[in-house]
C-alpha cells in the first residue's frame, strides 16, 4: 500500500498535507515517532504502510509488525537463543512500525522487552504506531504501571499524534442492501 493509492477524499479528518509532510521522513532523521489513532477501517494501517513504503524508496530501513506478531517473534527468538540478536536488529532499523498497538494485554516479560526496545531507540530511531485505542487506554495493557509509564513517556515525548475520526472505509464496499 502506498500513499499514492490512498483515498484522502474519503475522510475529511485526515490532513493530507500533514501526511505528505510526514512521508518526507524528516521525522525519522530526528528520531521522532508517529501515532495513528482511531477506529477500525479509517486508514491508519494504509497510511503507515504508505509512509514505510516511501521511506524504503528513499533508503531508510523499515520493519513492520503487527503488535501480537512482534511479541510472538520475540518469544520464538528467546526459545531459539536469538533474543539478543533480534533485539539488536529491532533497535537498529530506522523506522519500526507496530500496527494495532495495545490491541490486547501483554505479560511482564513482553512489557520489559518493549521497554528495552523503546528505550534503546529513544530519540535515535523512529517508531510508527497504529492503535484503535486512545493513548490514555494504553496503560491498561501492561501488568506494571511503572513500566507502562516509562514506555509511554518515551514513545509520546516526540510523537506526531494523528487522531483519525470517522467510519470504516470498508463500509463503502459492502454489498448493497446490507447493514452494519
N, C-alpha and C positions, 0 to 999 in steps of 0.2 A: 504494500500500500504506500502510496506517495501523496505528497501534498498537492501535486498536480491533478490527481483524480479525487480530491476531497471536495464535497459539495458544500461550500461555505454559505450558499444561499439558503440551505435548509434550516439553519438555526441562527437566529439573529443575536444570540448571547455569545457567539464566538467571534472574537475580534480578529478578522483575517490579517489585518496589518500587523498586529502583535504576534500572531503565529508565524508569519513570514519573517519577522524580525528574529524570533527565536530560532527559526530554521537556518539563519546565518551561522549559528553555533558559536556566537561570541560568548554565550553563557558558559560553554564548555571550556573555553580558554581561560575563564575566570574561576572555574570550579564551582559554578552556581548550579542549583537544582531547578527542576520544573515539576510542579504538581498539576495534574489534570484531575479535577474533582467534579463529579456529577452523576446523575442517574445512568442506568444501563442504556446503551444504544445511542448516546448523544455524541459520539465521535472521539472519545478520549483515546482509545487504542489506535484508531486510524491516525489521529494527529501525532501520537507518539511514534508510531511506525514510520510516518512520513518524515518527521524530524530525524529519526535514526537513519532512515534511508538516505536522506540528504547528507547527513553527517558522514556516512560511509563514502559518498561520492566526493566529498572534499577531504578525504583521508583521515578522518577520525576513526578510532577503533570503538566498536559498539558491541555490547552484549545485551540481549533482550531475553527476559524470563517472565513467566507468569509467577506470581507470588508463591503459590504452592509448589511449582516446579523447582524454583530456586532452592527451597528447603529440602525437597526430595533429593536434588542433586548433591547438596552439601552432606546429607546423611549418607548417601551412597559413597561419596568421596571419603568420608570418615571410615566407613566399613572397609574400604579398599586401601586404607592408609595413604590417601592422597588429599586429605583435607588442607594441609598447609599449601600444597601446590595449587589447588583450586582457589583457595582464598587469595593467593598472590595474583592469580590471573584476574579475579574479580576486582582486585584493588587497582590493578594497572590499566585496565581498559578506560578509555577516555570518557565514555558515556555508558553507564549501567542503567538499563531500563527495567523497572519492576511493574508489571501490569497486574491489576486487581489487588493492589496493596491493601492490607487489613481485611481481606475477604473472610478470613477465619482466624481463630486464635492460634497462637504458636506456643510451644513449650519453652522452658527456661534455656535449654541448650541452643535452640534456634534463635531466641532473643539475644543471647550472648554472641552468637556468630554474626547476627545482623549488626549488633553494636560494633564489633571488631571491624566489620566491613565498612560501615558508615564512618566510624572514627578514622580509619586509615585513608579514606577518600576525602575527608572533610577539607574543604577549601582548595583541593587539588584537582580532583576529578568529579565529574557531574553524575547526578542520578536523576532520572525521569521516573516519576511515579504516577500511575493512574489509580484512582480509587472511587468506588461508589459511596464510600462513607465520608462524612465531614471530618476534617482534621481533628476536631475535638473528640471524635469517637475512636480515634486510633489507639489511644492509651489502653482501651479496654481489651485489645487483642493480646496484650503482654501479661505474663504472670507476675511480673515485678514492676511496680510503678516507677521505681528509681531508674531501672534500665530503660523503661519506656520513655521517661522524660529525657534521659541522656541522648537517646537515639533521635527523638523527635526534635529536640533543641538543635542538634547538629543539622538535621535534614532541613528544618524550616528557616534556619538562620539566614541563608542566602538563596531562598527559593522564590521562583516566579510562580505565583499561585493563580491558576486559571480555573475559575469556577464556571462550569457549564450547566445551564438550566435547559429544560425542555423535555419533549417526549422522544422516544426512541425512533431513530431513523428507520429501523426495521419495520415499523408500523406502515410505512409508505408502501411496502411490498407485500402486505397481506392480501390474500385472495379477497375479492370484492364480496361484500355482504357479511364478512366475519368480524366479530367484535373482540376487543382486548387483544 
